[in-house]
Every structure is written in C-alpha cells, then in structure tokens.
C-alpha cells in the first residue's frame, strides 16, 4: 500500500508543476478583463480563479470555479498565470 500512495503523491506533484503556455495576446486580453473587474467591483470574499477566454475573438468571462466547463474554442487561464506574467 505504501508503494501506491507514494506513486499517487508523485503524480499529484507532477500535475501541479505542469504549466500550460498560452498565446501572449490571450494573456493580455485576460489581464484586461481581470483589470476591468478589479476596477469596477468592490473587494469581495469570492476571488475569481481565472478567466475563460475565446481563442478567436478574445472575449472572456471570470471563472469562480477551479475547473470550469469550456466550449470548444475556449481556454481557461488561471489567475496565477495572469498575475505572474509581466509585459
């Protein structure tokens, strides 16, 4: 049983360290959406987990769920990646 639990722990570590790289224009659009949200809304308890953004027209919405359901041309950009990128 110890062997199984140790492999499970290694798998979870590997999945957490994987980073998906997005088109810089998608990240820029997601950052603009997030900035608009921050400027227009008062601080609340619910912080968004990221932005769901359409790859074609760069329209997006805030996602408050860690794993949102996506349409075929959409991608999820986590808030950590939006805040970490510097242009």
C-alpha positions in Angstrom: 0.0 0.0 0.0 2.8 2.4 0.6 4.1 2.0 -2.9 0.7 3.0 -4.3 0.4 6.0 -2.1 3.9 7.2 -3.0 3.2 7.0 -6.7 0.0 8.8 -6.2 1.8 11.6 -4.5 4.4 11.8 -7.3 1.6 12.1 -9.9 -0.1 14.9 -8.0 3.2 16.8 -7.7 3.8 16.4 -11.5 0.4 17.6 -12.4 0.7 20.7 -10.2 4.1 21.7 -11.7 2.9 21.5 -15.3 2.4 24.9 -16.8 0.4 25.5 -20.0 1.7 28.3 -22.2 -0.8 30.4 -23.9 -0.6 32.9 -26.7 0.6 36.2 -25.2 -2.4 38.0 -26.8 -4.7 35.7 -24.9 -3.0 36.5 -21.6 -3.1 40.2 -22.4 -6.8 40.1 -23.1 -7.4 38.0 -20.0 -5.4 40.6 -17.9 -7.5 43.4 -19.4 -10.7 41.5 -18.4 -9.4 41.0 -14.9 -8.3 44.6 -14.5 -11.8 45.8 -15.6 -13.3 43.5 -12.9 -10.9 44.9 -10.3 -11.6 48.5 -11.2 -15.4 48.1 -11.3 -16.1 45.8 -8.3 -15.7 46.3 -4.7 -13.5 43.8 -2.9 -15.5 40.7 -2.2 -14.9 37.4 -0.5 -15.1 35.4 -3.7 -11.9 35.9 -5.7 -12.0 34.6 -9.3 -9.9 31.5 -10.1 -9.2 32.6 -13.6 -10.6 33.8 -17.0 -12.4 31.7 -19.6 -11.5 33.2 -22.9 -12.4 32.6 -26.5 -9.3 32.0 -28.7 -10.9 33.6 -31.8 -12.4 36.8 -30.6 -10.7 37.2 -27.1 -14.0 37.7 -25.3 -13.9 36.3 -21.8 -15.6 35.9 -18.5 -14.4 35.5 -15.0 -14.4 31.9 -13.6 -15.0 31.3 -10.0 -14.6 27.5 -10.3 -11.2 25.9 -10.5 -12.2 23.6 -13.4 -14.9 25.3 -15.5 -16.7 23.7 -18.3 -15.3 25.0 -21.6 -16.8 25.4 -25.1 -14.7 24.1 -28.0 -12.9 27.4 -28.8 -12.4 28.5 -25.2 -9.5 28.0 -22.8 -9.1 28.6 -19.1 -6.2 30.9 -17.9 -5.6 30.7 -14.2 -5.4 33.9 -12.2 -1.9 32.9 -11.0 -0.6 33.0 -14.6 -2.4 36.3 -15.4 -0.8 37.9 -12.3 2.6 36.3 -12.9 3.1 37.5 -16.5 5.0 40.7 -17.0 5.0 42.6 -20.3 
